[in-house]
Amino acid sequence: MNITVYLGATPGSDPALEPAVRELGTWIGANGHNLVYGGSKCGLMGMLAESVLASGGKVFGVEPQFFVDAGFVYDAITKLYVTQDMSERKAKMIELGDAFIAFPGGTGTLEEIAEIMSKVALRHLDAPCILYNLNGYYDGLRLLLDRMLEKELSTPEKLEGITFAASLDDVRAALS
């Protein structure tokens, strides 16, 4: 399975991030899955890719040319797809993915997983959509989705397929 993971290119300040992202990467690689991610060697992205590779997995990076030019590419990955811009990058990551995980990240991560959530809600994508809610990182988003239901701006059916996972065990359960 190709697992697309959206996450930050910075290490973040929560000391739980590094061990959790490395645990996720080790699990992906050790279980014969492939990683699709943003292609960077920096921050959480680099840690994830490194742990997948160290566990025998394949890593497919998707990076726009301007990030390549800036020197952010992780040269050790299995394959790099270079895109013209961020929109093309998002489309390629969706094309390559069989399942989608948002690990804690910034606005780019939020944008990317929001598109997956929308495609899942509209039934334009039949794939797991998992928000890795490490230490409650995505609790605010869960509250927003609940508010959408409360205000009748969404329906429970549209939120089917969107899973909040507090741990790697929850992620594994959502993918099985």
Secondary structure, DSSP 8 states (H G I E B T S, - for coil): -EEEEE--SS--S-TTHHHHHHHHHHHHHHTT-EEEE--B-SHHHHHHHHHHHHTT-EEEEEEEHHHHHTT-B-TTSSEEEEESSHHHHHHHHHHH-SEEEE-S--HHHHHHHHHHHHHHHTTS--S-EEEE-GGGTTHHHHHHHHHHHHTTSS-HHHHTTEEEESSHHHHHHHH-
